[in-house]
Amino acid sequence: MRRVTRLGATVAVLATGAVGGSAAVVSAHPDGDGHHHRRSIQHVLLISVDGMHQSDLNWYIANNPGSELAKLASGGAEFTNNHTAVPSDSDPGGTAIMTGGDPRATGVYYDVEYSHAVDEAGAPCTPGQPATGGDVIYDSPDDKLNAVPDLLNNGSGQTFPSFDEGGSIYPNGDDTNPGAIMTLSPHPQSGLNPGSFPVDPKTCQPIAPWDYLKVNTIFQVIQNAGLRTAWSDKHAIYTSFNGPGSGGNSIDDFFGPEIDSQAVEPNGVPYPTDTDWAHDDAATKQYDGYKVQAVINELNGDDHSGTQKVGVPAILGMNFQVVSVAEKVDSPSTLTENPNGTYTEGPTELAGYYPGTNTPRPLLASALDYVNAQLQRMDETIQQDGLASSTAIIITAKHGQSPQDPLQLKRIKDGPIIDAINAAWTAQTGEKNKLIVAGTDDDLWQSYLSVKTQAAADFVKNYLWNHDATAVLYSNDGVNRGTEQVPHSGLAEIYAGHEAARFFGVPYSDPRYPDVFGRVQIGTVYTGGTKIAEHGGNNPGDRDVPLLVYAPGAVRPSSSDRWVETTQVAPTILRLLGLDPDALQAVQQEGTQVLPGIDEGRGRW
């Protein structure tokens, strides 16, 4: 039987990397029926453990029955049949959690996508002229200081984006004190580079990431109610969660250290792996630790830096990256400080799961231990600060990762396939311009076409379906398993043109959905590298993620196998705070429901 630690009326929401809360106390708010009630929940801590599967939670609790995760699961509402949005990438996945909507409502399909209704960044533009189509890239390159020389091998030509925002902390991006990142600006939009944004053809002005979003967010609704908001994530570009018309200011305290920057040990020496924070497990733990500290500072009533008293936010939270990294990349798992102030990394561990199982290898088990320990720190802070009767915790994930069984892995280079399709199109039509002009293929296929017709989409679909791709098989413990010819370019199903529009639930004329969308055969990952899993697709490994809502006094301890989705987190947060879930535009458009059993204020159990 699981041991339960009561958090009073505190509700903990753990999703893929977010934490939230508020210091303001409002005695009554309208609910969805126009009634009012006094609310006990004043703060919601939202955590997203990126990459975490429901099976990981099951395994961890079974092997650690006294853990923080076990306490939260047994003391709260656990939804064991929860699913992410599709595509299951971080951006649409996170946006779904913050809005209550899928891409059909939000208009966000990936962090690197394309729209037929915009102009390319930097291209000539005449106001009012028809759109030419362009890339929509809201990713780490949108930092103004995005070419910091490699600090370990200066002169190599390798560069990284800066860890801080626009070089505001580290002159020229030279990071010799990574802990100083805690003083990062809470409004980092000043460091973003509008010159890299897609352009509105009506005005010829760049479209800020929060204005590209088509619907409002929980941060806008909560801030409009007079409550404080906070969030921490892996890119400054996730200020998109501020929502349209916000000017980037509906998140009062945003903390977004750049995860794609060069990983630097606490003493300012670059990691010997000479990589970013997302490709070395020990570095990722250090990186996640800064966001954990930001959340703890906010729970203490300070801003994320811990230097200014502002009150506990009504919504706060963060995303953990360490589980995702430990599922994908072989790397060290520890960083030990030596007596002389230097650091030593532990031995390299294999990532992911034991072959033929869903059992985590030591690297992934260590990552889960790390997340559990940090959640316990947050819980202890909630207890010490007297917030146990007013804080809710929600745990979920923006995305999972596929495949879980490494023996299913088939690595396929998508570049040669795209080149071949474009060449075949030119040979058939005489058109010299590329047919496929954009797309991001992780463990899904997405193609945006220069010719938006059903015939062109069918051409791509037919080529993909009739093409055998060469896949590199997983080399387990040094045993090379060679290559294999995979039918249908590694795909299991392809949606082209009108089929793709119907799949996403949008009109064919919608300019944002991929013209060709493919679900991969389980195990297919489009890469020329060495990663052993990826996310973005719509297979079970991508979408089956945990969802816990811990709110004693508001949510009865329970376990449900009813199908639910991460889009339901947003209206649930508003319900817990005594606000109207229908204030979210995506909730109205898609009819997104509050999670079952979340009935704060309508009768106590």
C-alpha positions as CSV (number, residue, x, y, z in Angstrom):
1,M,0.0,0.0,0.0
2,R,1.4,3.4,-1.0
3,R,2.3,5.8,1.8
4,V,0.7,9.2,1.5
5,T,2.0,12.5,2.7
6,R,-0.9,15.0,3.0
7,L,-0.3,18.4,1.6
8,G,-3.5,19.8,3.1
9,A,-5.4,21.5,0.4
10,T,-2.3,22.0,-1.8
11,V,-2.8,20.9,-5.3
12,A,0.3,19.8,-7.3
13,V,0.2,19.8,-11.0
14,L,3.2,18.2,-12.6
15,A,3.5,18.6,-16.4
16,T,6.4,18.6,-18.7
17,G,8.5,21.4,-17.2
18,A,6.1,24.0,-15.7
19,V,5.3,25.3,-12.2
20,G,2.9,28.0,-11.1
21,G,1.2,29.8,-8.2
22,S,0.0,33.2,-6.9
23,A,0.2,35.4,-3.8
24,A,-3.0,37.3,-4.4
25,V,-6.0,36.1,-2.5
26,V,-9.4,36.5,-4.1
27,S,-12.3,35.4,-2.0
28,A,-14.7,34.6,-4.9
29,H,-14.7,34.1,-8.6
30,P,-17.5,33.2,-11.1
31,D,-17.6,29.5,-12.1
32,G,-18.8,28.2,-15.4
33,D,-22.4,28.3,-14.3
34,G,-22.3,32.0,-13.3
35,H,-22.3,31.1,-9.6
36,H,-19.6,32.2,-7.1
37,H,-17.7,30.3,-4.5
38,R,-14.9,30.8,-2.0
39,R,-11.9,29.0,-3.3
40,S,-9.4,27.1,-1.2
41,I,-6.8,26.7,-4.0
42,Q,-4.9,29.9,-4.6
43,H,-1.8,28.5,-6.3
44,V,-1.2,25.8,-8.9
45,L,2.2,24.3,-9.4
46,L,2.4,22.9,-12.9
47,I,5.3,20.5,-13.8
48,S,6.0,19.0,-17.2
49,V,8.5,16.1,-17.1
50,D,9.3,16.0,-20.8
51,G,9.7,12.5,-22.2
52,M,8.1,10.7,-19.2
53,H,5.7,7.9,-20.1
54,Q,2.9,6.5,-17.9
55,S,4.9,3.3,-17.9
56,D,7.8,5.2,-16.4
57,L,5.6,6.4,-13.6
58,N,4.3,2.9,-13.0
59,W,7.8,1.4,-12.9
60,Y,9.1,4.1,-10.6
61,I,6.3,3.8,-8.0
62,A,6.5,0.0,-8.0
63,N,10.2,0.2,-7.3
64,N,10.1,3.3,-5.0
65,P,6.8,3.0,-3.0
66,G,7.9,5.7,-0.5
67,S,8.8,8.2,-3.2
68,E,7.4,11.7,-3.7
69,L,5.9,10.5,-7.0
70,A,4.2,7.6,-5.2
71,K,2.8,10.0,-2.6
72,L,1.4,12.3,-5.2
73,A,-0.1,9.5,-7.2
74,S,-1.8,7.8,-4.3
75,G,-3.0,11.0,-2.7
76,G,-4.3,12.7,-5.8
77,A,-6.2,11.9,-9.0
78,E,-4.2,9.8,-11.4
79,F,-5.2,9.6,-15.0
80,T,-3.5,6.5,-16.4
81,N,-4.9,6.8,-20.0
82,N,-3.7,10.4,-20.7
83,H,-2.5,11.6,-24.1
84,T,-0.6,14.5,-25.6
85,A,-1.6,16.7,-28.5
86,V,-0.6,15.7,-32.1
87,P,2.1,16.5,-33.2
88,S,3.6,15.7,-29.8
89,D,6.6,18.1,-30.1
90,S,7.5,20.4,-27.2
91,D,5.9,23.5,-28.8
92,P,2.5,22.2,-29.8
93,G,2.5,20.0,-26.7
94,G,3.3,22.8,-24.3
95,T,0.9,25.2,-26.1
96,A,-1.9,22.6,-25.7
97,I,-1.3,22.5,-21.9
98,M,-1.4,26.3,-21.7
99,T,-4.5,26.9,-23.9
100,G,-6.7,23.8,-23.8
101,G,-6.5,23.4,-27.6
102,D,-4.9,21.2,-30.3
103,P,-3.2,22.8,-33.3
104,R,-6.5,23.2,-35.1
105,A,-7.4,25.9,-32.5
106,T,-3.9,27.2,-31.6
107,G,-2.4,27.2,-35.1
108,V,0.9,25.8,-33.6
109,Y,2.1,22.6,-35.3
110,Y,5.8,22.7,-34.4
111,D,8.6,25.0,-33.2
112,V,10.0,25.0,-36.8
113,E,7.1,25.0,-39.2
114,Y,5.8,26.9,-42.2
115,S,2.7,28.9,-43.2
116,H,1.3,29.7,-46.6
117,A,-0.1,32.9,-45.1
118,V,3.1,34.6,-44.1
119,D,6.2,36.0,-45.9
120,E,9.7,34.8,-45.3
121,A,11.8,36.6,-42.7
122,G,14.0,39.2,-44.5
123,A,12.3,38.8,-47.9
124,P,11.0,41.9,-49.8
125,C,7.5,42.8,-48.8
126,T,4.9,45.2,-50.1
127,P,2.0,45.8,-47.7
128,G,-1.2,44.2,-48.8
129,Q,0.3,41.9,-51.4
130,P,-0.6,38.2,-51.3
131,A,1.5,36.1,-49.0
132,T,4.4,34.2,-50.6
133,G,4.7,31.6,-47.8
134,G,7.5,31.3,-45.4
135,D,9.2,29.5,-42.5
136,V,7.8,30.0,-39.0
137,I,10.8,29.4,-36.8
138,Y,10.3,30.1,-33.1
139,D,13.4,28.3,-31.7
140,S,16.7,29.1,-30.1
141,P,18.2,30.9,-33.1
142,D,15.8,33.8,-32.3
143,D,18.2,35.1,-29.7
144,K,20.0,38.3,-30.7
145,L,23.3,36.8,-29.6
146,N,23.1,33.4,-31.2
147,A,26.7,32.7,-32.4
148,V,28.9,32.4,-29.3
149,P,32.2,30.8,-30.2
150,D,32.9,27.4,-28.7
151,L,34.4,28.1,-25.3
152,L,36.3,24.8,-25.1
153,N,37.7,24.8,-28.7
154,N,37.7,28.5,-29.6
155,G,38.6,28.9,-33.2
156,S,37.0,25.7,-34.3
157,G,34.2,27.5,-36.0
158,Q,31.6,25.8,-33.8
159,T,29.1,28.2,-32.2
160,F,26.3,28.1,-29.7
161,P,23.4,30.5,-28.8
162,S,24.0,32.4,-25.6
163,F,22.8,31.1,-22.3
164,D,21.4,34.4,-21.2
165,E,19.0,36.6,-23.1
166,G,20.6,38.7,-25.8
167,G,23.9,38.9,-23.9
168,S,22.4,40.7,-20.9
169,I,24.4,38.8,-18.3
170,Y,27.5,37.4,-20.1
171,P,29.4,39.9,-22.2
172,N,29.7,38.5,-25.7
173,G,28.1,35.3,-24.4
174,D,31.3,34.3,-22.5
175,D,29.7,32.2,-19.7
176,T,32.2,31.9,-16.8
177,N,29.6,31.8,-14.0
178,P,26.5,29.8,-15.0
179,G,24.9,30.4,-11.7
180,A,24.5,34.1,-12.6
181,I,21.7,33.0,-15.0
182,M,19.3,33.3,-12.0
183,T,19.3,37.1,-12.6
184,L,17.9,36.6,-16.1
185,S,15.3,39.2,-17.0
186,P,11.7,38.2,-16.3
187,H,10.7,39.8,-19.6
188,P,13.2,38.4,-22.1
189,Q,11.4,39.5,-25.2
190,S,13.9,42.4,-25.5
191,G,16.5,39.8,-26.4
192,L,14.6,38.1,-29.2
193,N,15.4,38.8,-32.8
194,P,12.4,40.1,-34.7
195,G,14.4,39.8,-37.9
196,S,14.1,36.0,-37.7
197,F,10.3,36.1,-37.3
198,P,7.8,35.4,-40.1
199,V,6.3,38.5,-41.6
200,D,2.7,39.5,-41.8
201,P,2.1,40.3,-45.5
202,K,-0.7,42.8,-44.6
203,T,1.7,45.0,-42.7
204,C,5.1,43.7,-43.6
205,Q,5.8,43.6,-39.8
206,P,7.4,40.6,-38.0
207,I,5.0,38.4,-36.1
208,A,6.0,38.0,-32.5
209,P,5.7,34.4,-31.2
210,W,2.9,35.3,-28.8
211,D,0.9,36.9,-31.6
212,Y,1.3,33.9,-33.9
213,L,-0.7,31.9,-31.4
214,K,-4.4,32.1,-32.4
215,V,-6.0,31.7,-29.0
216,N,-5.5,33.1,-25.5
217,T,-3.7,31.2,-22.7
218,I,-4.1,30.5,-19.0
219,F,-1.6,33.2,-18.2
220,Q,-3.8,35.9,-19.8
221,V,-6.9,34.6,-18.0
222,I,-5.2,34.4,-14.7
223,Q,-3.4,37.8,-15.0
224,N,-6.7,39.4,-16.1
225,A,-8.2,38.2,-12.8
226,G,-5.6,40.2,-10.9
227,L,-3.4,37.3,-10.1
228,R,0.4,36.9,-10.5
229,T,1.8,34.5,-13.1
230,A,5.2,32.8,-13.6
231,W,6.7,30.1,-15.8
232,S,10.1,28.6,-16.6
233,D,11.0,26.8,-19.9
234,K,14.0,25.9,-22.1
235,H,13.9,28.7,-24.6
236,A,13.1,32.4,-24.3
237,I,10.9,31.9,-27.4
238,Y,8.4,30.1,-25.2
239,T,7.2,33.5,-24.2
240,S,4.8,32.5,-26.9
241,F,2.7,31.2,-24.0
242,N,1.9,34.9,-23.1
243,G,-0.7,34.7,-25.9
244,P,-1.9,37.0,-28.6
245,G,-2.3,40.7,-27.9
246,S,-0.3,40.4,-24.6
247,G,2.8,42.2,-25.8
248,G,4.7,39.3,-24.2
249,N,3.7,40.5,-20.7
250,S,1.0,38.2,-19.4
251,I,3.6,36.0,-17.7
252,D,4.8,38.3,-15.0
253,D,8.0,36.3,-14.3
254,F,9.3,34.2,-17.2
255,F,12.6,32.4,-16.7
256,G,14.1,30.8,-19.9
257,P,17.8,30.0,-19.8
258,E,18.7,28.7,-23.3
259,I,19.1,25.0,-23.3
260,D,20.9,24.9,-26.7
261,S,23.8,27.0,-25.3
262,Q,27.1,25.5,-24.4
263,A,27.1,23.5,-21.2
264,V,29.4,24.9,-18.5
265,E,30.3,23.4,-15.2
266,P,29.5,25.4,-12.0
267,N,33.1,26.6,-11.9
268,G,32.8,28.1,-15.4
269,V,34.7,25.4,-17.3
270,P,32.9,23.9,-20.4
271,Y,31.9,20.3,-20.1
272,P,34.4,18.0,-21.6
273,T,31.8,16.6,-23.9
274,D,31.8,20.1,-25.6
275,T,28.0,20.1,-26.1
276,D,24.9,21.9,-25.1
277,W,22.8,21.3,-21.9
278,A,20.5,18.8,-23.7
279,H,23.1,16.2,-24.8
280,D,24.9,15.4,-21.5
281,D,22.8,14.0,-18.6
282,A,25.0,15.6,-15.9
283,A,24.7,19.0,-17.6
284,T,21.0,18.6,-18.0
285,K,20.6,18.0,-14.3
286,Q,22.6,21.1,-13.6
287,Y,20.5,23.1,-16.1
288,D,17.2,21.8,-14.7
289,G,18.5,22.7,-11.2
290,Y,18.4,26.4,-12.1
291,K,14.7,26.2,-13.0
292,V,14.0,24.2,-9.9
293,Q,15.6,27.0,-7.8
294,A,13.5,29.6,-9.7
295,V,10.3,27.7,-8.7
296,I,11.4,27.4,-5.1
297,N,12.2,31.1,-5.0
298,E,8.7,31.8,-6.3
299,L,7.1,29.5,-3.8
300,N,8.9,31.5,-1.2
301,G,7.2,34.7,-2.5
302,D,10.2,36.1,-4.3
303,D,10.8,36.6,-8.0
304,H,12.7,33.8,-9.8
305,S,16.1,35.3,-8.8
306,G,15.2,35.2,-5.2
307,T,16.1,38.9,-4.8
308,Q,12.7,40.7,-4.7
309,K,9.5,40.0,-2.7
310,V,6.6,39.9,-5.1
311,G,4.2,37.2,-3.7
312,V,3.6,33.6,-4.6
313,P,2.1,33.4,-8.2
314,A,-1.3,31.8,-8.8
315,I,0.3,29.8,-11.6
316,L,3.9,28.8,-11.7
317,G,6.0,25.9,-12.9
318,M,8.7,24.5,-15.2
319,N,9.6,21.7,-17.5
320,F,12.2,19.1,-16.7
321,Q,14.5,18.0,-19.5
322,V,16.6,15.4,-17.8
323,V,14.2,12.4,-18.5
324,S,14.0,13.3,-22.2
325,V,17.8,13.5,-22.5
326,A,18.3,10.2,-20.6
327,E,15.9,8.5,-23.1
328,K,17.7,9.7,-26.2
329,V,21.4,10.3,-25.6
330,D,24.2,8.0,-24.1
331,S,26.0,10.3,-21.6
332,P,27.4,10.6,-18.1
333,S,24.9,10.7,-15.2
334,T,26.9,12.4,-12.5
335,L,29.1,15.5,-11.9
336,T,31.3,15.4,-8.8
337,E,33.1,18.3,-7.3
338,N,36.8,17.7,-6.4
339,P,38.6,19.2,-3.4
340,N,40.4,21.6,-5.7
341,G,37.2,23.1,-7.1
342,T,37.3,21.2,-10.4
343,Y,34.6,18.7,-11.5
344,T,34.6,15.2,-12.8
345,E,31.9,13.5,-14.8
346,G,30.9,9.9,-14.2
347,P,31.2,7.2,-16.8
348,T,29.1,7.2,-19.8
349,E,25.8,5.3,-19.4
350,L,23.6,3.9,-22.1
351,A,20.4,5.8,-22.6
352,G,16.8,4.6,-22.6
353,Y,15.5,1.1,-21.8
354,Y,16.8,-2.4,-21.7
355,P,16.2,-4.1,-25.1
356,G,12.9,-5.8,-25.4
357,T,11.4,-4.1,-22.3
358,N,10.1,-0.8,-20.9
359,T,12.5,-1.0,-17.9
360,P,14.7,2.0,-17.6
361,R,18.5,1.5,-17.8
362,P,20.5,3.2,-15.0
363,L,20.9,6.5,-16.8
364,L,17.1,6.9,-17.1
365,A,16.5,5.6,-13.6
366,S,18.9,8.2,-12.3
367,A,17.0,10.9,-14.2
368,L,13.7,9.8,-12.7
369,D,15.4,9.8,-9.2
370,Y,16.5,13.4,-9.9
371,V,13.0,14.5,-10.8
372,N,11.6,12.8,-7.8
373,A,14.1,14.5,-5.5
374,Q,13.4,17.9,-6.9
375,L,9.6,17.4,-6.6
376,Q,10.3,16.6,-2.9
377,R,12.2,19.8,-2.5
378,M,9.2,21.8,-3.9
379,D,6.8,19.9,-1.6
380,E,9.0,20.6,1.4
381,T,9.0,24.3,0.4
382,I,5.2,24.3,0.1
383,Q,5.0,22.8,3.6
384,Q,7.5,25.1,5.2
385,D,5.9,28.2,3.7
386,G,2.4,27.3,5.0
387,L,1.0,26.9,1.5
388,A,-0.2,23.3,1.9
389,S,-3.8,24.3,2.3
390,S,-3.8,26.5,-0.8
391,T,-1.6,25.0,-3.4
392,A,-2.3,22.4,-6.1
393,I,0.3,20.3,-7.9
394,I,-0.2,19.0,-11.5
395,I,2.3,16.6,-13.1
396,T,2.2,15.7,-16.8
397,A,4.5,15.9,-19.9
398,K,4.4,17.8,-23.1
399,H,5.5,14.7,-25.0
400,G,6.8,11.1,-24.5
401,Q,9.5,9.5,-26.6
402,S,9.5,6.7,-29.2
403,P,10.6,3.9,-29.5
404,Q,10.9,2.7,-25.9
405,D,12.4,-0.6,-27.0
406,P,15.7,0.2,-28.6
407,L,15.6,-3.0,-30.7
408,Q,12.7,-1.3,-32.7
409,L,14.9,1.7,-33.6
410,K,15.4,2.4,-37.3
411,R,17.4,5.5,-38.1
412,I,16.6,6.9,-41.5
413,K,18.1,10.0,-43.2
414,D,15.2,12.1,-44.5
415,G,17.4,14.5,-46.5
416,P,18.0,12.1,-49.4
417,I,14.3,11.2,-49.6
418,I,13.3,14.9,-49.8
419,D,16.0,15.5,-52.5
420,A,14.7,12.6,-54.5
421,I,11.1,13.7,-54.3
422,N,12.0,17.2,-55.4
423,A,14.1,15.8,-58.3
424,A,11.3,13.5,-59.4
425,W,8.8,16.4,-59.3
426,T,11.1,18.5,-61.6
427,A,11.6,15.6,-63.9
428,Q,7.8,15.1,-64.2
429,T,6.7,18.7,-64.4
430,G,9.7,20.7,-65.6
431,E,9.3,22.9,-62.5
432,K,12.7,23.9,-61.2
433,N,11.6,25.1,-57.9
434,K,11.6,22.6,-55.1
435,L,8.2,21.0,-54.3
436,I,9.0,20.3,-50.6
437,V,10.0,23.7,-49.2
438,A,9.9,23.0,-45.5
439,G,9.2,20.4,-42.9
440,T,10.6,18.9,-39.7
441,D,10.8,15.1,-39.5
442,D,11.6,13.6,-36.1
443,D,9.5,10.5,-35.6
444,L,6.8,11.8,-37.9
445,W,6.8,13.2,-41.5
446,Q,5.8,16.8,-42.3
447,S,6.1,18.4,-45.7
448,Y,5.0,21.8,-46.7
449,L,4.8,22.3,-50.5
450,S,5.4,25.2,-52.8
451,V,2.5,24.0,-54.9
452,K,-0.6,23.7,-52.7
453,T,-2.7,21.3,-54.8
454,Q,-4.1,17.9,-54.1
455,A,-2.1,16.5,-57.1
456,A,1.1,17.8,-55.6
457,A,0.3,16.4,-52.2
458,D,-0.6,13.0,-53.8
459,F,2.7,13.0,-55.7
460,V,4.6,13.3,-52.4
461,K,2.4,10.7,-50.8
462,N,2.9,8.2,-53.6
463,Y,6.6,8.6,-53.7
464,L,6.9,8.1,-49.9
465,W,4.7,5.0,-50.0
466,N,6.5,3.3,-52.8
467,H,10.0,4.1,-51.6
468,D,12.2,1.7,-49.6
469,A,14.5,3.6,-47.2
470,T,17.8,2.4,-45.8
471,A,17.6,2.3,-42.0
472,V,20.5,2.0,-39.6
473,L,19.6,-0.4,-36.8
474,Y,20.4,0.1,-33.1
475,S,23.9,-1.0,-32.0
476,N,23.3,-2.5,-28.6
477,D,26.3,-2.6,-26.3
478,G,28.7,-2.4,-29.2
479,V,27.1,-5.1,-31.4
480,N,26.5,-3.6,-34.8
481,R,23.2,-4.8,-36.2
482,G,23.8,-3.3,-39.6
483,T,21.1,-1.8,-41.9
484,E,17.7,-2.8,-43.2
485,Q,15.5,-1.8,-46.1
486,V,12.3,-0.3,-44.7
487,P,9.2,-0.1,-46.8
488,H,7.1,3.1,-47.3
489,S,10.0,5.3,-46.3
490,G,9.5,4.2,-42.7
491,L,5.9,5.3,-42.6
492,A,2.8,3.5,-41.5
493,E,0.2,6.0,-42.7
494,I,0.3,9.1,-44.9
495,Y,-2.2,12.0,-45.1
496,A,-2.0,14.2,-48.1
497,G,-3.9,17.4,-48.9
498,H,-7.5,17.1,-48.0
499,E,-6.7,14.0,-45.9
500,A,-4.2,16.0,-43.8
501,A,-6.7,18.8,-43.3
502,R,-9.3,16.3,-42.1
503,F,-6.7,14.6,-39.8
504,F,-6.1,17.9,-38.1
505,G,-9.7,19.0,-38.2
506,V,-9.2,22.2,-40.2
507,P,-10.4,23.4,-43.6
508,Y,-8.3,22.5,-46.6
509,S,-7.7,26.3,-47.1
510,D,-6.0,26.6,-43.7
511,P,-2.5,27.8,-44.3
512,R,-0.7,26.3,-41.3
513,Y,-1.1,22.5,-41.3
514,P,1.5,20.3,-43.1
515,D,0.4,19.6,-46.7
516,V,1.6,16.0,-46.2
517,F,1.7,14.4,-42.7
518,G,2.9,10.9,-41.9
519,R,2.7,8.6,-39.0
520,V,5.8,6.5,-38.7
521,Q,6.2,2.8,-38.2
522,I,7.1,2.4,-34.5
523,G,10.9,2.7,-34.2
524,T,11.4,5.0,-37.2
525,V,13.4,8.1,-36.3
526,Y,14.5,10.5,-39.1
527,T,18.1,11.2,-38.2
528,G,21.7,10.7,-39.4
529,G,22.9,10.9,-35.8
530,T,23.1,8.5,-32.9
531,K,20.0,9.3,-30.8
532,I,17.9,6.3,-29.9
533,A,14.5,7.9,-29.5
534,E,12.6,11.0,-30.6
535,H,9.2,12.8,-30.1
536,G,6.7,14.6,-32.3
537,G,4.8,11.7,-33.7
538,N,1.5,10.1,-32.7
539,N,2.4,6.6,-31.7
540,P,1.8,5.4,-28.1
541,G,5.4,6.1,-27.1
542,D,5.0,9.7,-28.1
543,R,1.6,10.4,-26.6
544,D,1.1,8.1,-23.5
545,V,2.2,10.4,-20.7
546,P,1.3,10.7,-17.0
547,L,-1.2,13.1,-15.5
548,L,-1.5,13.6,-11.8
549,V,-3.6,16.2,-10.0
550,Y,-2.9,16.4,-6.3
551,A,-5.3,18.6,-4.4
552,P,-6.5,17.3,-1.0
553,G,-9.8,18.9,-0.1
554,A,-10.5,19.6,-3.7
555,V,-9.7,16.4,-5.6
556,R,-10.5,12.9,-4.2
557,P,-7.7,10.3,-4.4
558,S,-8.5,8.1,-7.3
559,S,-7.2,6.4,-10.4
560,S,-9.0,6.5,-13.7
561,D,-8.3,4.7,-17.0
562,R,-10.7,7.0,-18.9
563,W,-9.2,8.5,-22.0
564,V,-8.1,12.1,-21.3
565,E,-5.7,14.5,-22.9
566,T,-3.2,17.1,-21.8
567,T,-5.4,19.8,-23.3
568,Q,-7.7,19.3,-20.3
569,V,-5.0,20.6,-18.0
570,A,-5.7,24.3,-18.9
571,P,-9.4,24.4,-18.0
572,T,-8.7,22.3,-14.9
573,I,-6.2,24.8,-13.7
574,L,-8.8,27.6,-14.1
575,R,-11.4,25.6,-12.3
576,L,-9.1,24.9,-9.4
577,L,-8.4,28.6,-9.1
578,G,-12.1,29.5,-9.1
579,L,-11.9,31.0,-12.7
580,D,-14.1,30.2,-15.7
581,P,-12.6,27.5,-18.0
582,D,-14.7,29.0,-20.8
583,A,-12.6,32.1,-20.7
584,L,-10.2,30.1,-22.8
585,Q,-11.0,30.5,-26.5
586,A,-9.7,27.0,-27.4
587,V,-11.9,25.5,-24.7
588,Q,-14.9,27.1,-26.4
589,Q,-13.9,26.1,-29.9
590,E,-13.0,22.5,-29.1
591,G,-15.3,21.8,-26.2
592,T,-12.4,20.9,-24.0
593,Q,-13.6,19.5,-20.6
594,V,-12.2,19.9,-17.1
595,L,-10.7,16.6,-16.0
596,P,-13.3,14.3,-14.4
597,G,-13.4,14.5,-10.6
598,I,-12.0,18.1,-10.4
599,D,-14.9,19.8,-8.6
600,E,-13.3,22.4,-6.4
601,G,-15.9,24.6,-4.7
602,R,-18.9,22.5,-5.7
603,G,-19.0,20.3,-2.7
604,R,-16.2,19.0,-0.5
605,W,-15.3,15.4,-0.1
